[in-house]
Amino acid sequence: MEKLEKLRLECRKLQRDLDMELQLMERYEQFFVQSRYENARKMREAMADSMAFFEKHQAYFSDEPSFNCMVYYHFLHALECQVLGNLKGTANHYGEILELYDRDPREKMANQERYLNLLANYFGFRCFDVEGFSLLEFKRVLARMHALKGKDPGINFFIEQQGYYYQLIYFLNIGDYPQVMKLEAPIAELLAVHGKKMAFDKRIIFTYHLALANFLMGLADRERKERWLKKSLDWLNQIENMARVDAVFF
């Protein structure tokens, strides 16, 4: 009887978790769609509905909610913060989702692409507050990403690209142009060897930002200004010479 009671309680909790997950997913999807249409009235209604929902189910979220419920809890709050312009809050909620996955390696390995997308969102929103985005925190982003390298060559190649991309954007944002220049040779090699396998927009992003970095180096290093500006033009010319015509208008 004791085992049956325990099983009954576990089934009830599982059913409650599934019901809650469905409600959270539905609210998130509705809110996400309204945010994309930028319908201010409906977004306010969706936010009010979410706040009322969380208040109503406060007991559930303080009593061992399921993994997926907590993921959608933070997804909803991240989207609310984004709509309200609180980008630091958005980054914090993405950070909380990453922590959930870090504490559950099985979920993390089963959802590698989602984890990498979450990491990209977290990185992007942290860069809006780059002064508060320390080098130590940034290195943790890289470490989290590289820890996913394994047997899948597609994911490994994606991680290699993202590693260079994150460094390029981070060091440009903090104004460490000499550090960006250290990335120029390995990125140039990546483009030369694997460029055809890379997404077109990623090739453009690398090329454009290397052109920008050389231009900024020219402004900072006036003694060698012409050298830096020539390199900047060389990178821009590569964009112009790329096969797709619309790249010229990037």
N, C-alpha and C positions, 0 to 999 in steps of 0.2 A: 504493500500500500504506500509506503514511504517513497519508493522509487517511482510509482505511478503519479503521485502528487508532485514530485520534483519534475517529472516529464511534462505534466500538465502545465505547471508554472512556466517552464521553459518555452512551451508552445505558445502560451499566452503572450510572453514577452516577445517572442519572434513575430507573432502576428501584430503586436502593437508597434514594433520597430518597422515592419514592412508598411503598415498603414501610414506611419509618420513619414517614412521616406517618400512615399507616393505624394503626400500632401506637400512636402517641402519641394520636391522636384517640380510639381505643378506650379507652385508659387514662383519658383526661380525662373522657370521657362516663360511664364506670363510677364514677369517683371523684366526679364532679358529682352523679350520682344518689344515691350513698350519703350524700353530705354533706347533701342535701336531706331524706333519710329520717332523718338524724342517728343512724345505726347506728354506734355507737362502735367495735365490734369490726371491722366491715367497712371502716370508714374507716381504721383502723390497718393493716389488711391491704392496702388500696389504696395507702396511703402507703409501706409497706414494699416493695410491688411496684414502685412508681415509683422509689424510691431504688435498688433492685437493678437496675432497667432502665437508669437513667442511669449507674450504675457500670459495668454491662456494656458499654454503648455509648459510653463516655467518648471513645474514639478518634474516633468519628463526629462528635461535637459539637465536637471541637477541629480538625476538618478540613473547613471550608467546608460546614456543614449547609445545607439548603435554607431559604428564607424561612419557609415554612409550618411546618417542623420547629421552628424557633426560636420562632415564635409559640406553638405548643403546648407547647414546653419551658417558656416563661414562664407560660402559662396554668396548667399543672400546678403549678408552684412557687407561683404566686399563690394557688391554691386550697389548697395545703398550708399556707401561711402563715396563711390565713384560718381554717382549721380549728383551727390551733394557737393562734390568738389574736394572732398577730404581724401586726397590721394595717399597720404601717409597711412590713414586708416585702412584704405584698400590694400596697401602693401602688407600691413600688419595681419589682415585676415588671410591673405594668401600665404603669409608666413605660418599662420596657425595650421592651415591645411597641410603645408609641407611637413610641419612637425608631426601631425597625425600619421602621415605616411612613414616618416622616419622612425616612429615608434612601432610600426607594424611592417617589418621587412617583407612579409609574404604579400601584403596588399601592394606594397611599393613595387616589387618585382613583377606582379601581375598587371600593373598599370603604369609601365615605364613611360609610355608616350604621354599619358595624362600628367605624370609627375614632371616630365620635361616641359610641358606646356605651362604647368603651374609655376615652375621655376622661371620660365620666360616672363610670365605676367608679374611675378614678384620682382624680378630684376628690373623690368620696365618701370614699374611704379616706384621702386626705390630710387631710380635715377631722377625722378622728379624732385627728390629731396637729396641731391647728391652731396651736399655739405654734411648731411647726417649719415651718409652711406660710407662707413669707414672701410679702409683697405682690408681690415681683418674680416668684416662682414662679407665683402666682395670675394675674398679668397674662399670663404665658406660656400658661397654660391658655386664657384668653380669646383670645389671639392665634392659637393653634393652631386654635381653633374657627372664628373669623371668617375665617381663611384659606381655609376650605372653601366660602365663599359663591360662588355662580356663577349658572348659568342655571336651576337647579331651584328654583322658588318654594316647594315644600314643604320642602326642606332649609333654604332661607334663612329661612323663617318659624320652623322648629324652632330654628335657631341664634339667632334674635332672642329667642325665649322663654328658651332655655337661658342666654343671656348675662345676662339680668336675674335669672334664678333663681340662677345661680352667685354673682352679686354679692350678692344678698339673703342667701343662706346664709352666704357667706364673711364679710361684714361683721357679720352678727349673731353669728357664732361668735367673732369677735375683739373684739366689744363696741364696734364703731364705729357707734353708733346714728345720729349725725348723717349719716354717709355713707349709711346705709340710707334716711334720710328724703329724700335727694336722688333716690332711685330711686322714691319713692312716686308722683310725678306721671306719669313715663313709663309705669310699670306700670299705673296707673289708666287711662291713655289706651289702652294695649294691651288691657286688659280690656274697656273700653267699645267700642272699634272692632272688635276681633277676637275677643272673648270667645266668641262662638258657634262659631268655628272651632277653638277650643282644646279639648284634652282636659279633661273635667270635673275630674279629680284635679289637673291643673295649675292650673286656676282656683281651686280650693280652697286649694292650697298657697300661691299668691300672696296670696290674701285673708287666710288665717290668719296668715302670717308678717308681713304688714303690720300686722295687729291686734296681734301680739306686739311688733313693733318700737315701735309707738306706746305700748303699755303700759310697755315698758322705758324709753322716753324719759320717761314720766311719773314713773317711780321716780328717774330721774337728774336731772330738771329739776323740782324741787318747786315752784318759783315758778309754773310753767305746768302743773302736774300735772293739773288738771281738764280743760284743753284737750286734752292728750295722751290722757287716759283716755276722753274723749268720742269722739275720733277712733278709738280702739281699739274702742269699742263699735259705732261706725258700720260698721267693717269686719266685725266679728262678726255684725252684723245682716244684712249682705249674704250671709253664708254661710247664715244661717237662712232668708233669703228666696229662696234659689236653688231652682230648679224641682224638683230631686230630693230627696225627703223624707229619704233616708238621709244627706244632707249635714249635717243637724242633729246627727247623732251623731258627726261627725268629731272 
